[in-house]
Amino acid sequence: MNRLKTKRFAIYVLLGIICIACDDSIGRVGLGMQPEGDKISVFDTTMIVEARTIEVDSIYAKSSNGLLGNFYDPTYGNIKSSYICQFYPAIDFLYLDSIVNNKIDSVKLNIYYGTYLGDSLAPMEVTVYPVVKPLEKHYYTNADPAKYCDLNNPLAKFSYTARNLNVSDSVLKANGYYRYLSIPLPVKIGQDYLDKILNNELNNVEEFLDFFPGTYLTTTFGTGSLLAVDMTDVMLYYTLNRTLQDVNGNDSLTTRVASAGFTVTKEVVQLNKFENKISDFLSEDSSDKVFLKSPAGVFTEVTIPIKEIVKGIGKKKFSSVKLSFKAYPRDDRNYLLTFPGLPNDANRNDASGYDPKLLLIEPDSVTSFFEMKKVADGQTAYTTQFNSSNYSYDFNNIANVVQNAIEKAPDKDLKLWLIPVLTTWYRDNVYGSYDKFDYITSHHLFPSGVTLKKGGDNLKVRVIATDLKIND
């Protein structure tokens, strides 16, 4: 057999955040049988990984969903959420020429929410303000409602509790029932719309948005609950004249109630506004802790010591780079990307749903990642779920991003951000089994948090590299 005349290198690198409390020696079982020139040269070193809690002023939140309310938790802090939304004319008038007196009878703004956070009986008040200026396509959570809305002339105020006391327990538990608030709006909104339709004045979406630019919804009284809003619409109710025939063929005139409506869709703009007071635990002595919190934009920044890695093992190509974050046990300061009252994995059905995860990515890539609706590719961005068996978040192989950092700037350490996200997935049949595939990644907009360990031996990197040389 001809021996290979090229040099082969087998590089095995393990990069992990681990507790170094064991024997670090590496056995060389079987190597004594090899010729001296073929023996493996082992590099073994441990390095410190720096980590700190950071806060950004806003996060990308383009969505047709939203949060509404005001909620306080002694540990999490206070969060107030509101949203501005445009509407799309989704339901046309039925039998336009048969509307009784060409008149709108009532107008309702409906807020549909699948779940809520906090006290179901806390008294709350929502106020609806008119949008008076076109909304910019600014989908970040620091949007200023005063730039777009008339905050001096509200359209409506409405008192509510998250658990609607006007609905019986039997109805709430019935299959198909969906929680909602129905807020009366001025009838003039609907009447003006009908008049313009009758006069053939609204012929496209742009003309409609000029007529009705949207609404701003915010709570103006109460602290205690936060609604996870799935859909918002405005319904116009009117009466129709209908002619019916009896069994003898005689006509009779009757009436029925019908509706037209506008709804928030992905084609129009919704701006989600979050006001979040960071609780005291983020400013306490954090020599042994780093934090993640959503939707406040609290991330963890990790610094990988590239200069030390290069100094220790050179510029060899990695086969594996593992990074693990140990989480503190779940208590009042560790929510593990869940929060009481909101589901951890709210599956819409067996074929799709969404999962809370952590995203690991370079800071310069964050904006384009979310705005372009990317998913983790395992090359430049990585996601992982909570590992309950060892209470950690494990990134099993981030070799590519570390290798790229070494090739681009071997004298510069690598900074990575750890961000709470929600991944939307679908299930598909691959080779006879149904696997889950992520197709949208968004910032985690539900209140959630994680406390991670640092300090001491918790944030050390152990780098192991082996170099197998085969002679001619």
MOWO-V773850 format. One line per field, one symbol per residue. ss: DSSP state (@ for helix, = for strand, . for the rest). phi: phi as a letter, one per 20 degrees, with the letter a starting at -180 (. if undefined). burial: I if it has 16 or more other ideal C-beta (glycine too) atoms within 10 Angstrom, else O. Layout:
ss: ???
phi: ???
burial: ???
This chain:
ss: ................=.............@@@..@@@..========.======....=.....========...=========..====....@@@====================.....========........=....@@@.============........@@@@.......======.@@@@@@@@@@@@......@@@@@@@...=======...=====================.....=============......=========.@@@......======...=======.@@@@@@@@.........=====...=..=....=..=......=..==========.@@@@@@@@@.........====.==....====...@@@@@@@@@@.....=================..===========....======......========.....
phi: .fefddedcddccddbebeeccfefdfcgnffeeggfefeeddbbdcedebbeccdfacfbfaedaccqbcccgefodcccbbdbeccfecefelgedffllceeaccddddcebbcoefdffccddddeedcgffedddfegdgffcdeeecffacbebcgeffedffffgeffnfcfbdcdfdgfggfffffffffeldddbfffffffcfpcddbedbncrbceefebcbcdddbddecdddefeneebeccbecbcadbecffdecdedcdcefffffdfgdfdbcccbcefmedddddefgfffffecmdfeedbcdccdedfgfbfcbellcbgodffceffafebrbcfbdddbfgfefgfgefelfcfdmddbccbdfeffclbdddfbdgffffffffebfdcfedcddcfccdeccdceclncedecfcbccgfeegaabddebnlefcddddcccceddff
burial: OOOOOOOOOOIOIIIIIIOOOOOOOOOOOOOOOOOOOOOOOOOOOOIOIOIOIOOIOOIIIIIIIIIIIIIOIOOIIOIIIIIIIIIIIOOOIOOOOIIOOOOIIOIIIOIOIIOIIIIOOIOIOIIIIIIOOOIOOIIIIOIOIOOIIOOOOIIIOIOIIIOOOOOOOOOOOOOOOOIIIOIOIOOOIIIOIIOIIOOOOIOOOOOIIOOIIIIIIIIOOIIIIIIIIIIIIIIIIIIIOOOOOOOOOOOOOOOOOIIIIIIIOOOIIIIIIIOIOIIOIIOOOIOOIIIIIIIIIIIIOIOIIIIIIOOOIOOIOIOOIIIIIIIOOOOOIIIIIIIOIIOOOOOOOOOOIIIIIIIIIIOOOIOOIIOOOIIIOOOIIIIIOIOOOOIIIIIOIIIOIIIOIIOOOOOOOIOIIIIIIIIIIOIOOOOOOOOOOIOOIIIIIIIIIIIIIIOOOIIOIIIIIIOOOOOO
